Amino acid sequence: MAQPALAQSSRKQLKTGNKYFEQENYRASIPFYEQVLAKEPNNALALFRAGIAYMSFDKEKASDYIYKAQRLKPKVSKDVEYWLGRVDHLNYNFDEAISHFQAYNATLKKKDTRKMALAQLIQHSKNAKVQFNSPKDIFVKNLGPTINTSFSEHSPVISADDKMLLFTSRGESVTGAGNTASTDKGNIASDGEYFEDIFEAKRVDDENWEKPRSLSGVLNGKGHDASIQVFDNDQKMLLYRQDENGDVFYSEKAGGDWTAPKKLNNNINSKAFESDAFITPDGLTIFFSTSKFSEDNTLDIYSATRQAGGDWGEPKSVGGVINTKFDDDSPYLSKDGKTMYFSSRGHNTMGGYDIFKSEYDEIGRKWGTPENMGYPINTPDDDTYYRLSPDGSYAYLSSYRIGGYGEKDIYTINYIKNAIIRGKVFTMRDSTVIPGVELVFNGTQADKTALSYRDVTKPVTGDYQVSVLSGRTYQVAVSKDGKNITTEEFAVPISTNDSTVIEKNFYVPYVDTTNTGFAGLKKIYFDTDKYKLRPESIRELNNISGILKANPGLNISIEGHCDSRNTDEYNIVLGQNRADAAYNYLKKNGITETRMTTVSYGERRPDAPNDSPENMQLNRRVEFRPILKEGESMPTLNPGAGTSTGTGTGTGMSTGTMSTGTSTTTAAPLQPGKSKVKMADGTKVKTKVDEDSDKVKVKAKGPDGEESKTKTKDGTIDAKTKDASGEKTKVKTDND
């Protein structure tokens, strides 16, 4: 007995759903169809009609339902191919939509009047495919759930200071929404949805709005009421009222509230349908949409000017270039009056209403050919009420889109702008900047047109800066001297203003074999946890001293480094001590303090991984880097007088202590005996090597009276120096 009762219940629910469906009260029909499907998931008719009903609220669900109904019952309806085409079109499946429309067209008789409408739908799909495949770099953003609901929100109007939004809603907050049980059904329209009311919301910040409040009272009547425009310093308002098929009214501010709306004169309003209007900033011209002059009751755009008495004169069509045999609606002009934005079901629309713009030809005194604003401003569904922000930097519109909150929502339209990307390029090996690196950012516009931006890192600082189109991922090719180092992906977020700055540093696997610009500035090394100079370090410091004296324009950075055996804080101090040891030695050797600077990197810039004693030794070091001014390239350096005696009797070490930086280093083996050499600057050097070559004495006397004596034996160094001022220095090392 339960089965017949269940079937009877389903039939009753299906019948009720069909009643609302036939009345085009789609929202009311859906619950009844869903009740049927909860009991009979494969009821093809319930699926089919529910799918059609969902097209205004959930396009993807509509597609699922209609396709499932057709699979279950291929002839669920004579027009199933038509509805498959409609739902495919709304879901961006344009080729499939065309196929379904053509299949349905084949079932119609030759003189069937529906063939013309089908031809237009096929053309819409073709138009949509073109626009969708050539998108604009535009960011479309939903105003969010504070403004938008699962019902329809449209007709955005923004105040002159961009802080107050007026809009129209059919949501549950409209006047009389809670009185649906009353005899007049409260605020329920013939399609089963609430009548439209005007709301206002105050801006909190760039992203958020206060909860909207209804302007019910005197502004909202018993039927549909919709916002159109505020003008005269926001003290006057145009609005739509469902009066005589729909007319345009105006209201004025009085004591912080709006006065009772008054109808515009008979040159604007008629017994036909007037839906929208716009008054120019000078208050002298009104553009409005009306069906008064149309043979088939479609909307056209007309204009009228103020007469001497202050009221509107005879209307005049804006011309056949803009007006079509389909609906042309919602006119809006830019501040300079040279661009008209409007909505149309004609021209090359993607489907439903699209936003178009037309430029005024001042010479010909007529409006130019309308241009489709393109995807993603326009979609396969209705896109209407395009309104610029007060400064013209972005726009509002109303649209039914996938991902919205239900029916039509209000969105902002922003053109995607450039962003400044800046930073440095560092070596991955030791985090030093690399000048002269070329960075090429390769990307594409929304329509796949190639983009490419380039810069080269600056000398010394390693800085780069490029201005790139935001909102996409770039392939960044990093190269130096024409050789690619690496290619990385970098995603740049969307920017809707031209002042966005993004910091991006690149760390690349690059080893600069010419990092000092001169091989003479070699590194010196240290024992574990020590900053005492080794004998070979003193020899290298003497060499560096000679180079600095031979190149008085050269300044250096002395950089201390450590391995990773201790804490970072401890190693910063140890690295500084190592840098100071080299600095103090060079200072005593006559190098002016102003030519040297010290820095510690601790363990932060390893030369090698800290994974073996040998690698750790490479990290316990001091490096010497030339300091160059911005834009200055590394000069060719004089290797320095006295860096080599050229006698072939070098000691294998430096005299190390003379301000002249003299050295007897050569590549030849030590030979027993004595030698005397006079350098180019007048310095005299005497060398004595004993018979076993294990003991070397060097005496040097400079042209200004500076002197040095150095004795080395078995790696031990004992040196004494006196500079030109008479200041004496002693250096003694042991062989460990």
Buried (B, 14 or more C-beta within 10 A) or exposed (E): EEEEEEEEEBEEBBEBBBEBBEEEBBBBBBBBBBBBBEEBEEBBBBBBBBBBBBBBBBBEBBBBBBBBBBEBBEEBBEBBBBBBBBBBBBBBBBEBBBBBBEBBBEEBEEEEEEBEEBEBBBBBBBBBBBBBEBBBBBBBEBBEEEBBBBBBBBBBBBBEEBEBBBBBBBBEBBBBBEEEEEEEEBBBBEBBBBBBBBBBBEBEEEEEBEEBEBBBEEBBBEEBBBBBBBBEEBEBBBBBBBBEBBBBBBBEBEEEEBBEBEBBEEBBBBEBBBBBBBBBEEEEBBBBBBBBEBEEEBBBBBBBEBEEEEEBBEBEEBEEBBBBEBBBBBBBBBEEEEBBBBBBBBBBBBBBBBBBBBBBEEEEEEBBEBEBBBBBBBBBBBBBBBBBBEEEBBBBBBBBBEEBBBBBBBBBBBEBBBBBBBBBBBBEBBBBBBBBBBBBBBBBBBEEEEEEBEBBBBBBEBBBEBBBBBBBEBEBBBBBEEEEBBEBEBEBEBBBEEEBEBEBEBBBEBEBEEBBBBEBBBBBBBEEEEBEBBBBBBBBBBBBBBBBBBBEEBBBBBBBBBBBBBEEEBBBBBBBBBBBBBBEBBBBBBBEEEBBBBEBBBBBBBBBEBEEEEBBBBBBBBBBBBEBEEEEEBEEBBBBBBBBBEBEBBBBBBBBBBBBBBBBBBEEEBEEEEBEBEBEBEBBBBBBBEEEEEBBBBBBBBEEEBBBBBBBEEBBBBBBBBBBEEEEBEBEBEEE
